[in-house]
Amino acid sequence: MGEKDFRKKGNEDEVVLVRVLGKDIRGDIKLISALTRIDGISWAISNMVCKMMGLDKERKLQEFSKDELGKIEEFMKNPEFPSFMKNRRMDFDSGEDLHISGTDLKLTKEFDLKRLKKIRSYKGVRHAANLPVRGQKTQSNFRRNRKPSVAAAKKKLKNKV
């Protein structure tokens, strides 16, 4: 019920998948929206890429040539936009401001969590225990690993009888 039908009348089987930065994206989507499907690229960064490279945001992704897509990928591997827009400032290993996207972002987050767990930092211990990391209270929320609350347990018993 909630799914949208993206196919247009007449060319039902002509949806093309385009691979950008290791992600398959539907070709019938506008460039500005298609770039946001890649991990690590927000609407603001997508808009900035289009403006800095002089690309038309309204063009469909499948209308771009391989060379143009290659230029977009090269730009995203080493972006030249202000450091406050980057998602990894003062990188732990290099100390530089980086912007990571795609599968590299997932791997980097995974390595960061492993490092926190290895050095037994507070955040690492909380991640390992599947508990909230940023100081939230746990009395009423984060109950996925524990028994249901007393009120919920009583309600269940009442319904069974």
Contact map, one row per residue, 1 for C-alpha under 8 A:
11100000000000000000000000000000000000000000000000000000000000000000000000000000000000000000000000000000000000000000000000000000000000000000000000000000000000000
11110000000000000000000000000000000000000000000000000000000000000000000000000000000000000000000000000000000000000000000000000000000000000000000000000000000000000
11111000000000000000000000000000000000000000000000000000000000000000000000000000000000000000000000000000000000000000000000000000000000000000000000000000000000000
01111100000000000000000000000000000000000000000000000000000000000000000000000000000000000000000000000000000000000000000000000000000000000000000000000000000000000
00111110000000000000000000000000000000000000000000000000000000000000000000000000000000000000000000000000000000000000000000000000000000000000000000000000000000000
00011111000000000000000000000000000000000000000000000000000000000000000000000000000000000000000000000000000000000000000000000000000000000000000000000000000000000
00001111101110100000000000000000000000000000000000000000000000000000000000000000000000000000000000000000000000000000000000000000000000000000000000000000000000000
00000111111100000000000000000000000000000000000000000000000000000000000000000000000000000000000000000000000000000000000000000000000000000000000000000000000000000
00000011111100000000000000000000000000000000000000000000000000000000000000000000000000000000000000000000000000000000000000000000000000000000000000000000000000000
00000001111100000000000000000000000000000000000000000000000000000000000000000000000000000000000000000000000000000000000000000000000000000000000000000000000000000
00000011111111000000000000000000000000000000000000000000000000000000000000000000000000000000000000000000000000000000000000000000000000000000000000000000000000000
00000011111111100000000000000000000000000000000000000000000000000000000000000000000000000000000000000000000000000000000000000000000000000000000000000000000000000
00000010001111100000000000000000000000000000000000000000000000000000000000000000000000000000000000000000000000000000000000000000000000000000000000000000000000000
00000000001111110000000000000000000000000000000000000000000000000000000000000000000000000000000000000000000000000000000000000000000000000000000000000000000000000
00000010000111111000000001110000000000000000000000000000000000000000000000000000000000000000000000000000000000000000000000000000000000000000000000000000000000000
00000000000001111100000001110000000000000000000000000000000001000000000000000000000000000000000000000000000000000000000000000000000000000000000000000000000000000
00000000000000111110000111100000000000000000000000000000000001000000000000000000000000000000000000000000000000000000000000000000000000000000000000000000000000000
00000000000000011111000111100000000000000000000000000000000011000000000000000000000000000000000000000000000000000000000000000000000000000000000000000000000000000
00000000000000001111111110000000000000000000000000000000000000000000000000000000000000000000000000000000000000000000000000000000000000000000000000000000000000000
00000000000000000111111110000000000000000000000000000000000000000000100010000000000000000000000000000000000000000000000000000000000000000000000000000000000000000
00000000000000000011111000000000000001000000000000000000000000000000000010000000000000000000000000001100000000000000000000000000000000000000000000000000000000000
00000000000000000011111100000000000000000000000000000000000000000000000000000000000000000000000000000110000000000000000000000000000000000000000000000000000000000
00000000000000000011111110000000000001000000000000000000000000000000000000000000000000000000000000000100000000000000000000000000000000000000000000000000000000000
00000000000000001111011111000000000000000000000000000000000000000000000000000000000000000000000000000000000000000000000000000000000000000000000000000000000000000
00000000000000001111001111100000010010000000000000000000000000000000000000000000000000000000000000000000000000000000000000000000000000000000000000000000000000000
00000000000000111100000111111000010000000000000000000000000010000000000000000000000000000000000000000000000000000000000000000000000000000000000000000000000000000
00000000000000111100000011111000000000000000000000000000000111100000000000000000000000000000000000000000000000000000000000000000000000000000000000000000000000000
00000000000000110000000001111100000000000000000000000000000111000000000000000000000000000000000000000000000000000000000000000000000000000000000000000000000000000
00000000000000000000000001111110110000000000000000000000000110000000000000000000000000000000000000000000000000000000000000000000000000000000000000000000000000000
00000000000000000000000000011111110000000000000000000000111110000000000000000000000000000000000000000000000000000000000000000000000000000000000000000000000000000
00000000000000000000000000001111111000000000000000000001111110000000000000000000000000000000000000000000000000000000000000000000000000000000000000000000000000000
00000000000000000000000000000111111100000010011001000000110000000000000000000000000000000000000000000000000000000000000000000000000000000000000000000000000000000
00000000000000000000000000001111111110000010010000000000000000000000000000000000000000000000000000000000000000000000000000000000000000000000000000000000000000000
00000000000000000000000011001111111111000000000000000000000010000000000000000000000000000000000000000000000000000000000000000000000000000000000000000000000000000
00000000000000000000000000000011111111001100010000000000000000000000000000000000000000000000000000000000000000000000000000000000000000000000000000000000000000000
00000000000000000000000000000001111111101110010000000000000000000000000000000000000000000000000000000000000000000000000000000000000000000000000000000000000000000
00000000000000000000000010000000111111101000000000000000000000000000000000000000000000000000000000000000000000000000000000000000000000000000000000000000000000000
00000000000000000000101000000000011111111000000000000000000000000000000000000000000000000000000000001100000000000000000000000000000000000000000000000000000000000
00000000000000000000000000000000000111111000000000000000000000000000000000000000000000000000000000001110100000000000000000000000000000000000000000000000000000000
00000000000000000000000000000000000001111100000000000000000000000000000000000000000000100000000000111100100000000000000000000000000000000000000000000000000000000
00000000000000000000000000000000001111111111110000000000000000000000000000000000000000000000000000001000000000000000000000000000000000000000000000000000000000000
00000000000000000000000000000000001100011111110000000000000000000000000000000000000000000000000000000000000000000000000000000000000000000000000000000000000000000
00000000000000000000000000000001100100001111111000000000000000000000000000000000000000000000000000000000000000000000000000000000000000000000000000000000000000000
00000000000000000000000000000000000000001111111100000000000000000000000000000000000000000000000000000000000000000000000000000000000000000000000000000000000000000
00000000000000000000000000000000000000001111111110000000000000000000000000000000000010000000000000000000000000000000000000000000000000000000000000000000000000000
00000000000000000000000000000001101100001111111111000000000000000000000000000000000000000000000000000000000000000000000000000000000000000000000000000000000000000
00000000000000000000000000000001000000000011111111100000100000000000000000000000000000000000000000000000000000000000000000000000000000000000000000000000000000000
00000000000000000000000000000000000000000001111111110000000000000000000000000000100000000000000000000000000000000000000000000000000000000000000000000000000000000
00000000000000000000000000000000000000000000111111111000000000000000000100000000000000000000000000000000000000000000000000000000000000000000000000000000000000000
00000000000000000000000000000001000000000000011111111111100000000000000000000000000000000000000000000000000000000000000000000000000000000000000000000000000000000
00000000000000000000000000000000000000000000001111111110000000000000000000000000000000000000000000000000000000000000000000000000000000000000000000000000000000000
00000000000000000000000000000000000000000000000111111110000000000000000000000000000000000000000000000000000000000000000000000000000000000000000000000000000000000
00000000000000000000000000000000000000000000000011111110000000000000000000000000000000000000000000000000000000000000000000000000000000000000000000000000000000000
00000000000000000000000000000000000000000000000001111111000000000000000000000000000000000000000000000000000000000000000000000000000000000000000000000000000000000
00000000000000000000000000000000000000000000000001111111100000000000000000000000000000000000000000000000000000000000000000000000000000000000000000000000000000000
00000000000000000000000000000010000000000000000001000111111000000000000000000000000000000000000000000000000000000000000000000000000000000000000000000000000000000
00000000000000000000000000000111000000000000001001000011111000000000000000000000000000000000000000000000000000000000000000000000000000000000000000000000000000000
00000000000000000000000000000111000000000000000000000001111100000000000000000000000000000000000000000000000000000000000000000000000000000000000000000000000000000
00000000000000000000000000000110000000000000000000000001111110100000000000000000000000000000000000000000000000000000000000000000000000000000000000000000000000000
00000000000000000000000000111110000000000000000000000000011111110000000000000000000000000000000000000000000000000000000000000000000000000000000000000000000000000
00000000000000000100000001111110010000000000000000000000001111110000000000000000000000000000000000000000000000000000000000000000000000000000000000000000000000000
00000000000000011100000000110000000000000000000000000000000111111000000000000000000000000000000000000000000000000000000000000000000000000000000000000000000000000
00000000000000000000000000100000000000000000000000000000001111111000000000000000000000000000000000000000000000000000000000000000000000000000000000000000000000000
00000000000000000000000000000000000000000000000000000000000111111101100000000000000000000000000000000000000000000000000000000000000000000000000000000000000000000
00000000000000000000000000000000000000000000000000000000000001111111100000000000000000000000000000000000000000000000000000000000000000000000000000000000000000000
00000000000000000000000000000000000000000000000000000000000000011111110000000000000000000000000000000000000000000000000000000000000000000000000000000000000000000
00000000000000000000000000000000000000000000000000000000000000001111111000000000000000000000000000000000000000000000000000000000000000000000000000000000000000000
00000000000000000000000000000000000000000000000000000000000000011111111100000000000000000000000000000000000000000000000000000000000000000000000000000000000000000
00000000000000000001000000000000000000000000000000000000000000011111111110000000000000000000000000000000000000000000000000000000000000000000000000000000000000000
00000000000000000000000000000000000000000000000000000000000000000111111111000000000000000000000000000000000000000000000000000000000000000000000000000000000000000
00000000000000000000000000000000000000000000000000000000000000000011111111100000000000000000000000000000000000000000000000000000000000000000000000000000000000000
00000000000000000000000000000000000000000000000010000000000000000001111111110000000000000000000000000000000000000000000000000000000000000000000000000000000000000
00000000000000000001100000000000000000000000000000000000000000000000111111111000000000000000000000000000000000000000000000000000000000000000000000000000000000000
00000000000000000000000000000000000000000000000000000000000000000000011111111100000000000000000000000000000000000000000000000000000000000000000000000000000000000
00000000000000000000000000000000000000000000000000000000000000000000001111111111000000000000000000000000000000000000000000000000000000000000000000000000000000000
00000000000000000000000000000000000000000000000000000000000000000000000111111110000000000000000000001000000000000000000000000000000000000000000000000000000000000
00000000000000000000000000000000000000000000000000000000000000000000000011111110000000000000000000111000000000000000000000000000000000000000000000000000000000000
00000000000000000000000000000000000000000000000000000000000000000000000001111111000000000000000000100000000000000000000000000000000000000000000000000000000000000
00000000000000000000000000000000000000000000000000000000000000000000000000111111100000000000000000100000000000000000000000000000000000000000000000000000000000000
00000000000000000000000000000000000000000000000000000000000000000000000000100111110000000000000000000000000000000000000000000000000000000000000000000000000000000
00000000000000000000000000000000000000000000000100000000000000000000000000000011111011000000000000000000000000000000000000000000000000000000000000000000000000000
00000000000000000000000000000000000000000000000000000000000000000000000000000001111111000000000000000000000000000000000000000000000000000000000000000000000000000
00000000000000000000000000000000000000000000000000000000000000000000000000000000111111001000000011000000000000000000000000000000000000000000000000000000000000000
00000000000000000000000000000000000000000000000000000000000000000000000000000000011111001000000000000000000000000000000000000000000000000000000000000000000000000
00000000000000000000000000000000000000000000100000000000000000000000000000000000111111100000000000000000000000000000000000000000000000000000000000000000000000000
00000000000000000000000000000000000000000000000000000000000000000000000000000000111111111000000011110000000000000000000000000000000000000000000000000000000000000
00000000000000000000000000000000000000010000000000000000000000000000000000000000000011111000000001110000000000000000000000000000000000000000000000000000000000000
00000000000000000000000000000000000000000000000000000000000000000000000000000000000001111110000011110000000000000000000000000000000000000000000000000000000000000
00000000000000000000000000000000000000000000000000000000000000000000000000000000001101111110001111100000000000000000000000000000000000000000000000000000000000000
00000000000000000000000000000000000000000000000000000000000000000000000000000000000000011111011111000000000000000000000000000000000000000000000000000000000000000
00000000000000000000000000000000000000000000000000000000000000000000000000000000000000011111111111000000000000000000000000000000000000000000000000000000000000000
00000000000000000000000000000000000000000000000000000000000000000000000000000000000000000111111000000000000000000000000000000000000000000000000000000000000000000
00000000000000000000000000000000000000000000000000000000000000000000000000000000000000000011111000000000000000000000000000000000000000000000000000000000000000000
00000000000000000000000000000000000000000000000000000000000000000000000000000000000000000111111100000000000000000000000000000000000000000000000000000000000000000
00000000000000000000000000000000000000000000000000000000000000000000000000000000000000001111111110000000000000000000000000000000000000000000000000000000000000000
00000000000000000000000000000000000000000000000000000000000000000000000000000000000000001110011111000000000000000000000000000000000000000000000000000000000000000
00000000000000000000000000000000000000000000000000000000000000000000000000000000001001011110001111100000000000000000000000000000000000000000000000000000000000000
00000000000000000000000000000000000000000000000000000000000000000000000000000000001001111110000111110000000000000000000000000000000000000000000000000000000000000
00000000000000000000000000000000000000010000000000000000000000000000000000001110000001111000000011111000000000000000000000000000000000000000000000000000000000000
00000000000000000000000000000000000000010000000000000000000000000000000000001000000001110000000001111101100000000000000000000000000000000000000000000000000000000
00000000000000000000100000000000000001111000000000000000000000000000000000011000000000000000000000111111100000000000000000000000000000000000000000000000000000000
00000000000000000000111000000000000001110000000000000000000000000000000000000000000000000000000000011111110000000000000000000000000000000000000000000000000000000
00000000000000000000010000000000000000100000000000000000000000000000000000000000000000000000000000001111111000000000000000000000000000000000000000000000000000000
00000000000000000000000000000000000000000000000000000000000000000000000000000000000000000000000000011111111100000000000000000000000000000000000000000000000000000
00000000000000000000000000000000000000110000000000000000000000000000000000000000000000000000000000011111111110000000000000000000000000000000000000000000000000000
00000000000000000000000000000000000000000000000000000000000000000000000000000000000000000000000000000111111111000000000000000000000000000000000000000000000000000
00000000000000000000000000000000000000000000000000000000000000000000000000000000000000000000000000000011111111100000000000000000000000000000000000000000000000000
00000000000000000000000000000000000000000000000000000000000000000000000000000000000000000000000000000001111111110000000000000000000000000000000000000000000000000
00000000000000000000000000000000000000000000000000000000000000000000000000000000000000000000000000000000111111111000000000000000000000000000000000000000000000000
00000000000000000000000000000000000000000000000000000000000000000000000000000000000000000000000000000000011111111100000000000000000000000000000000000000000000000
00000000000000000000000000000000000000000000000000000000000000000000000000000000000000000000000000000000001111111110000000000000000000000000000000000000000000000
00000000000000000000000000000000000000000000000000000000000000000000000000000000000000000000000000000000000111111111000000000000000000000000000000000000000000000
00000000000000000000000000000000000000000000000000000000000000000000000000000000000000000000000000000000000011111111100000010010000000000000000000000000000000000
00000000000000000000000000000000000000000000000000000000000000000000000000000000000000000000000000000000000001111111110000010000000000000000000000000000000000000
00000000000000000000000000000000000000000000000000000000000000000000000000000000000000000000000000000000000000111111111000010000000000000000000000000000000000000
00000000000000000000000000000000000000000000000000000000000000000000000000000000000000000000000000000000000000011111111110111000000000000000000000000000000000000
00000000000000000000000000000000000000000000000000000000000000000000000000000000000000000000000000000000000000001111111110111011000000000000000000000000000000000
00000000000000000000000000000000000000000000000000000000000000000000000000000000000000000000000000000000000000000111111110010000000000000000000000000000000000000
00000000000000000000000000000000000000000000000000000000000000000000000000000000000000000000000000000000000000000011111110010000000000000000000000000000000000000
00000000000000000000000000000000000000000000000000000000000000000000000000000000000000000000000000000000000000000001111111011000000000000000000000000000000000000
00000000000000000000000000000000000000000000000000000000000000000000000000000000000000000000000000000000000000000001111111111000000000000000000000000000000000000
00000000000000000000000000000000000000000000000000000000000000000000000000000000000000000000000000000000000000000000000111111100000000000000000000000000000000000
00000000000000000000000000000000000000000000000000000000000000000000000000000000000000000000000000000000000000000001100011111110000011000000000000000000000000000
00000000000000000000000000000000000000000000000000000000000000000000000000000000000000000000000000000000000000001111111111111111000000000000000000000000000000000
00000000000000000000000000000000000000000000000000000000000000000000000000000000000000000000000000000000000000000001100111111111100000000000000000000000000000000
00000000000000000000000000000000000000000000000000000000000000000000000000000000000000000000000000000000000000000000000001111111111110000000000000000000000000000
00000000000000000000000000000000000000000000000000000000000000000000000000000000000000000000000000000000000000001000100000111111111110000000000000000000000000000
00000000000000000000000000000000000000000000000000000000000000000000000000000000000000000000000000000000000000000000100000011111111000000000000000000000000000000
00000000000000000000000000000000000000000000000000000000000000000000000000000000000000000000000000000000000000000000000000001111111000000000000000000000000000000
00000000000000000000000000000000000000000000000000000000000000000000000000000000000000000000000000000000000000000000000000000111111100000000000000000000000000000
00000000000000000000000000000000000000000000000000000000000000000000000000000000000000000000000000000000000000000000000000000111111110000000010000000000000000000
00000000000000000000000000000000000000000000000000000000000000000000000000000000000000000000000000000000000000000000000000000110011111110100010000000000000000000
00000000000000000000000000000000000000000000000000000000000000000000000000000000000000000000000000000000000000000000000000100110001111110000000000000000000000000
00000000000000000000000000000000000000000000000000000000000000000000000000000000000000000000000000000000000000000000000000100000000111110000000000000000000000000
00000000000000000000000000000000000000000000000000000000000000000000000000000000000000000000000000000000000000000000000000000000000111111000000000000000000000000
00000000000000000000000000000000000000000000000000000000000000000000000000000000000000000000000000000000000000000000000000000000000111111100000000000000000000000
00000000000000000000000000000000000000000000000000000000000000000000000000000000000000000000000000000000000000000000000000000000000000111111100000000000000000000
00000000000000000000000000000000000000000000000000000000000000000000000000000000000000000000000000000000000000000000000000000000000100011111111000000000000000000
00000000000000000000000000000000000000000000000000000000000000000000000000000000000000000000000000000000000000000000000000000000000000001111110000000000000000000
00000000000000000000000000000000000000000000000000000000000000000000000000000000000000000000000000000000000000000000000000000000000000001111111000000000000000000
00000000000000000000000000000000000000000000000000000000000000000000000000000000000000000000000000000000000000000000000000000000000000001111111000000000000000000
00000000000000000000000000000000000000000000000000000000000000000000000000000000000000000000000000000000000000000000000000000000001100000111111110000000000000000
00000000000000000000000000000000000000000000000000000000000000000000000000000000000000000000000000000000000000000000000000000000000000000101111111110000000000000
00000000000000000000000000000000000000000000000000000000000000000000000000000000000000000000000000000000000000000000000000000000000000000000011111000000000000000
00000000000000000000000000000000000000000000000000000000000000000000000000000000000000000000000000000000000000000000000000000000000000000000011111100000000000000
00000000000000000000000000000000000000000000000000000000000000000000000000000000000000000000000000000000000000000000000000000000000000000000001111110000000000000
00000000000000000000000000000000000000000000000000000000000000000000000000000000000000000000000000000000000000000000000000000000000000000000001011111000000000000
00000000000000000000000000000000000000000000000000000000000000000000000000000000000000000000000000000000000000000000000000000000000000000000001001111101100000000
00000000000000000000000000000000000000000000000000000000000000000000000000000000000000000000000000000000000000000000000000000000000000000000000000111111100000000
00000000000000000000000000000000000000000000000000000000000000000000000000000000000000000000000000000000000000000000000000000000000000000000000000011111110000000
00000000000000000000000000000000000000000000000000000000000000000000000000000000000000000000000000000000000000000000000000000000000000000000000000001111111000000
00000000000000000000000000000000000000000000000000000000000000000000000000000000000000000000000000000000000000000000000000000000000000000000000000011111111100000
00000000000000000000000000000000000000000000000000000000000000000000000000000000000000000000000000000000000000000000000000000000000000000000000000011111111110000
00000000000000000000000000000000000000000000000000000000000000000000000000000000000000000000000000000000000000000000000000000000000000000000000000000111111111000
00000000000000000000000000000000000000000000000000000000000000000000000000000000000000000000000000000000000000000000000000000000000000000000000000000011111111100
00000000000000000000000000000000000000000000000000000000000000000000000000000000000000000000000000000000000000000000000000000000000000000000000000000001111111110
00000000000000000000000000000000000000000000000000000000000000000000000000000000000000000000000000000000000000000000000000000000000000000000000000000000111111111
00000000000000000000000000000000000000000000000000000000000000000000000000000000000000000000000000000000000000000000000000000000000000000000000000000000011111111
00000000000000000000000000000000000000000000000000000000000000000000000000000000000000000000000000000000000000000000000000000000000000000000000000000000001111111
00000000000000000000000000000000000000000000000000000000000000000000000000000000000000000000000000000000000000000000000000000000000000000000000000000000000111111
00000000000000000000000000000000000000000000000000000000000000000000000000000000000000000000000000000000000000000000000000000000000000000000000000000000000011111
